[in-house]
Amino acid sequence: MTSLHGSSSRALHSAAGNTVSGSFGRMFPNLPARRPTGLETAKEFGLPGGTMDGGATTPEQENPKLAAGFTYFGQFIDHDLTLDVMSQLGRTDEPSELTDFRTPRLDMDTVYGSGPTVSPHLYAPDSHETKLTLSRDGVDLGRTSQQVALIGDPRNDENMLLAQLHLAMIKFHNEVVDALRSGRITDVYGQHLPPKPPDEPPTSQPGVPLDQLLDVENYYNTVFSSAQRLVRWHYQWLVVHDFLMRVADPEVVRDVEKNGPQFFVPGDSPFIPVEFAAAAFRFGHPTVRSDYRVNDTFVGKIFPDDPEAPAMPRTDLRGGPVLPEHAVDWARFFPVGAGTEPQCARRIIASLNTQLLDLPVSAVPGSKEGALARPVASLVVRNLLRSETLGLPSGQDVARKTGEAVLSDRELGTTGPVYLWYYVLKEAEVRSGGLHLGPVGSRMVAEVLIGLLDADPSSYRYAFPQWKPTLSDAYGQFTIGDLLRFAGAVRS
């Protein structure tokens, strides 16, 4: 049980249990695990030249229905929900015994940490800790003198595109604070904030009456909690109505939104299903391009050609400090109405670009200096071995369980029970041409994301089911492009 000290502490408004980690579980607890086939089979699928080697990104692989930025919005969501630092490849793990060091909620704890009181280093002191910190020029995340990013989850500085999206979320929160305080917008319930106390005293000044101090503290508590709720609800809305409607079958999403999940039942103790975390939600890996046009003058590969290349001057999209000439032009990643067509993500197909099959040391969590053993350096091999570590069922068994037509061996391009992750990707490729997930993948992803919202008392779907985005456009629409424009993150 978490102890909160001080009745006026902003941790009461911000942490809301975020310091309590979650757990993993199973979406299909009665399905048997696929029979493990070990490293050699994983290598046949996942080494360069293997079954899932898609080469460099080609025009035929591009998805005209999915802008490139949604790959990284999906990664942002993933980091918001899951952090497993305990399981190891080659060792069988029971999901319920693994700790998820993120909350099983779409609450943006990667951005907010545990709130200003518990995570003060994430907040700007000159804003009375109502705003989040960022670089002085606004181009980069706030950083320590050692260039460590001041964010709630260091994984969000693993690559530059995700780090810049995290920065945009920070800017969105900060702009919401300013707009609430100025009266330009209302909170989620349509209410304006109360006026600031007239004679704001320095909280350290001796002799200031306690009730006057509390009035000031309560005002800033209200500013922060109102802004945080408004940001979270708009983010949650985007997950359901922008992200899911693009990456999954819209009919399945609408069914889950209206009727609730059929197979994911979080109950009173929400958890993250391993079938989701280790398989279905890894559909984003094939959508990663070999390189990206970041802005008018900078094109970067996801990893350097030379693993020993220095981080500066920047030639690739590894994480770390960002200079103005490398800052992301979001019109190249999302539809933002700026007259520029965004580049496309790769299709959701059962192959990845070759760079992901030979990862540099810096891209593999927990790796040591020196060259990686080649199988471990392949993201595909790592995904497939992890699915065996966690005892995931086969893709065919999950398809039967959900009542969907099972892909044939010819459609799968292989024989026998297949890895669930591979099945989800192959289903998207066969059933929708890779434009979005197929029926099994759509069901799993939509049920978990919407089911977690339905189980969270602080979410808009639980607390205010009829709520609509208060920052929507004249037509009642709100997209990630609208968020970026409101945040001032779109170049004029």
N, C-alpha and C positions, 0 to 999 in steps of 0.2 A: 504494500500500500504506500502510495506517495504522500509524503508530508509536505504541506504548503504552509509557510510561515508568514504571518502578517496579513491581516484582513484586507488591506488595500493593495496588496502586491499584484502587479500586472500578470504574474504567473498564473493567478486564478483565471484570468481571461484568456491567456495564450497557451498554456501548457495543456490544460483540459485532459490530463492523462497521457500526454505525449511522451512523458518520461518513462512510461510503462511500455516495454516492448511487446510485440505480438508473437504469434506462433504460426507454424505451417501445419497443414492438414491435407486431407484428400477430398477431391470432388467426387470421385467414384470409388469409395472405400471397399466395395465388394468385388471390384474387378481384379483379376490376378495380374501380377507383374508380368510384363513381357519377358520371355526367357532371355537372360543375358547372353550376348554373343561376343563380348569382350573387345579388346583393343584392336585386333586384326580387322574385324568387320567395321569398326568405327573408322579405321584408317582407309578402308576401301571407299567409304563414303566421303571422308573429310580431308584427305591429304591433297595437295596440288596434283591435278590430273585425275582426281577421283570423281565419283558419281556427282558430287555437289559442287564441283569447281565450275563457276560460271564465267571465268576469265575476267577481262576488264569490261566495264560498263559499255554496252552498245546501244544505239538508238532503239533496236528491237526490244531491249530489256526495259526501256523506260516506261513508266506508268503515267499515261496522260491524265489520269483521274486523281493522282496523289502527288501533291507538291513535296519537294525534298525536305522541307522543314518538319513534316509530320513524323519522319523517322526519329527526330530528336525530341519532339514533343512526347512521343511514345517512350523514349528513354527517360525523360523527365518524370513521366507517370510511374514507370517501373521503379525508379529510385525513390519515389515518394512512398511506395508500398513495400518494397522488399530490400533487405540487406542480410545475407546469410554469410557469416564469417566462420562458421563452424564445420560445415560439411566438407569432405575431402574426396577427390576422385579416387576410385578404387576401393572405397570403403562403403559398405551398405549402411544407409541411415534411415531411421524411422522419422518421417516428417514431424510428428508431434514432439519429438525430442530435440528438435532444432529450434533455436531462438531466431525470430525475425527482429532485427534491431531497428526496423522502421515500424511505425504504427500501421495496422491494417485499415487505414483510412486515407481518403484523398484529402489530406489536411495540409499539404505543403510544408511538412515539418523539415524537409530539406532546405527550405527557405527561412522559416521562422525559428528553427531550432526548438528550444523549449520556452521561448518567449524572452522578453527583455530582462527579466529578473534573473533567470537561470543562464541565459546565453547573451549577456550584455555586449560581448565583442561583436555581435552581428548587427548592432543597432547604433545609430548616429546620436551621440550625446547631445548635440546642439538642437535636436528635435524633441528633447525630453523622451528619447528612446521610443518615439512613435514611428520613426522611419528606419529603414535598413541602410546599412553602409554600402558604399560603392566607391570607385576611384574618384579622385578629385576632378578629373576631366569628364567623368561619366562614360568613358569608353570601356572600362574594365571593371571587374569585381574589385571590392576592397581587398587589400592584401597586407600581410605583415612585412616587416623589413626583409624577411627571408623569402618573400614572394608566395607565401602560402595564402590561398584564397580564404577570405572570411565568410564562409558559408556553412550551412547546417550539415552538409554531407560532402566530403572531399571528392566523391566520385563525380560530382557535377562539374569538376574542373578537369576531368579525364580527357575531354576533347574540346576544342575551341567552340564548336557550334553549340554544344550543350551548355557550355559556360556562358556563352553570349545569350542563350535563351533564358538561363537562370538570371542573368543580369536584367533582361527585359521584364521578368517577373518582379524583380526588386523595384525597377522603375515604375511598374504598374502599381505596386503597393504604395510607393512614395507619392505618386500622383494622386491616388485615391485619398491619401491623408490630406494633401493640400486642397483637393476639391471638396472634401467633407468640411474642413475647417473654414473654407471661404463661403460655404453655403451653395456652391455650384451644383452639388449633387446631394442626394439623401442617402440614408442607410438602406439596408435591404427591405425594411418595412415602410419605406417612404417617408421617414421622419428626418428632419434636420437636426443636427447636433445642437445641444444647449450652448448658450454663449459662453465664451471664456470668462472666468472670474475677472473682475475689473482691475484690481490691483494685484497683479501676479507677483508674489514675493519670491526671492531666492530661497530655495528649500533649506539652504545651509545657514541662513541668517538667524542669529540668536534672537530670541524674544518674539518671534512670529507666533501668533496664536495657533494652537493645534487645529482648530476647525478650519482656519484659513488655509493651512497646509493641505488638509484633507480635501478641501474644495478643489485646489489646484491638481492634486494627485488624481482625484476622481475624474476631473475633466480629461486629463491625458489618458487615463485608463479607458475612458469612453471613446476617445479618438482612436486609440490603437485597436481596441476590440471591435469597434464598428468597421474600421477599415479592413481588418483581418477577415472578418466575416464576409464582407462584401467581395473581397478578393477571392476568398475560398469558394464562395458560391458561384461566382462567375467562372472560375477555373473548373469546378465540378460540372457546370453546365456545358462548357466546351468539351469536356471529356465525353459526355453523352451525345451532345447534339452536333458537334463538329468533328471530333476525332473518330468516335465510333461509327458515325454515319458515313465516314469515308473509308475506313479500313475494314469494316465488316459489312455483311449483307444488311442493307437498311430495313428490310422486312423483318429480319430476326431481331434487330435492335428495337424496332417499334413494338414487336411482340413482347420482348423482355421488359421494356419500359412500361407497357400497359399492364401486363399480367404477372410480372415478377419472374424470378428464376424458377426453373423446374428441377435443376440438378445441383445447384450450389445453394446450400442452406447454412448460412453462417451462424444462426441461432443467437444466443446471448453472449457468445464469446467468439467474435469474428476472427477469422484466420485467412491465410493465403493458401489456396490449394497448390500443391506442387505440380499438378498437371497444367496449371496456368503459368506458374512462375518458371518452370523448367522446360516448358514445351510451347503451349499455345501463345503466350505473350512474347515469345522469342521470334514471332513472325516478322519483327522489325529488322532482324539481321540481314535477310536477303535484300531489303530495301536500301541498304547503305551503298552509295555510289563510290566509285574509285576516287573521284575528285569532285570538287565543287567550285563554281565561280562564286566567291564570297562577296565581292563588290566589283566595281568597274575595273580595278587595276590588279586585283589579287585572285589567283586561282591556286588552290591548295589541294594536295593529295591527303588522304586521311592519315597516312603514315609516310615518313620519309623513305626515299629509295635506299639510303644508307642508314642502317639502324644506329650507327655511331654519330650521325650528323648532330651538330649542336642545335639547341632549341632556338637560339637567336644567331643570325637573322632568320626569321620565320620563313619556312618554305612549305610547311605542311600544317595539318590541323590538330596536332597534339595540344593538350591543355597548357596552361601557363599564362604569363602576362600577355596582354593584347595591346598593341600600339594602334593609334588612330587609323593608319593606312591599312590595317588588317580587320577593322571592325566590320561586322556583318551588315550587309544591306538586306534587310528582311524582305524586300520586294522580290528578291531572287530566291526566296525560300517558301513564302506563303502568299496567297492571294490577298493583297492589301490595298488594291485599287489605286496603285501608284503609276499605272501605265506600263509596268514591266511584267512580263510573263515569268512566273517562277520556274526554275528548273524542276524536272520531275525526279521523284524517287524511282528506284528500281521496282519492278513488279514483285509481288509476293509469289515467288516461285521456289522450287526445290534446288536452288543453287545460290551461291554467294560469290561476290567478287573475290578474285584470287588473293588480294591483299589480306583478307580475313582468314585465309588458310595458312598464313605464315606471319603471325603476329610478332612485333618486336617485344622485347622484355618489358618495356615500360607499359605495355597495354594489357599485361596479364596480372591480375591481382595476386599478390603474395609471391611473385616470382623474384628470383635473386639476380644479381649481376651475372653477366655471362650469357652465352647462347642458350636458348631453350631447346630441350629435346623436341624434335620436329613434330611428333604427334600432339604434344601438349601445346605447341604453338598454333595449332589449328583451332579456330573457334568452333568449327563443325565437330571435330573430334571431342573437344571439351564438352559441348552440349550433349552429344550422344552418350558419352561416358557418365555424365552427371545424371542423365535420365535413368541409366541402369543403377547408379548409386542410390537413387531415390525410389527405385522399384516402380517406375511408371508403367501403366498398362499399354498394350499395343494400340496403334491407331485404329485398326479394324475393330477391336473390342469396344473402344469408345464410340465409334460410329454406330455399331449395333445398339449400344446402350442408349444412345440419343435418338434412335429410330431413323437414322439417315442411311441412304443407300451406300454400301461399302464399295470403295474403289477396288477395281480388279487388279490382279497382278500386272496385267498389261498396262493399265493406267498408272500404276505405281512404278513400273519399270524394274520391279524386283519381285521376289517370291517370299512367301511366309509372312509371319507377323512383323510389322515394321515399327520403328521408333515413332512415338506419338508426335514429336516435333516434325519429323520428316513427313508424316502423314498429313498434318495440318498444312504444311507448305505445298505438298503435292496436290491436295484437295483444292487449294486456292488456284493453283496453276491449271488443273484440269477443269474445274467447275466454273471458274470466272475469268480464265485467261490471265490470272495474276493481278487483276484490277482490285480485288478485295478478297477477304477470307471467304472460304466456302462455308457450307452449313454447319459443320462440326466446329471449325475454328471460330466462326462468328458466334455460335451459341456459347462456347466456353468463355470467350473474352467478354462478350456482352453481359453474361450472367454474373461473372465475378465483379466487374467494375460497377455495374448497377446494383448488384446484391450488396456490395460493401457500402455503397451510399445508403441503401435502404436500412442497413444495420447500424448506421452512425447517427446518433441523436443530434449531432451538430450539423449534419448535412442538409442541404435545401430539400432533398426528396423526403427526408424524415420530418424535419421541423416545419416546413412550409411547402407542401407538395404542389400548390398552385402558383408558386413563385415563378416569375419570369425575370430575365436580366434587366436590371434597372439602368444599365448603361447601353442598352440595345439601340439600334438605329431606328429610323422613322417607321420601318416595316416590322419592328419587333425582333429583328435578327441580331445575333451576337456571335462573332467568329473570332478565331485567333487573330485575324487581321484587325478587327475592331479593338482587341486588347492591345495590340502593338501600337496602333495609332493613338489610343488614349494614353498609353504610357510614354508617348513621345519618342518611341524607338524606331519609327519609320523615317527614313531620310526624306527631306522635302525636295 
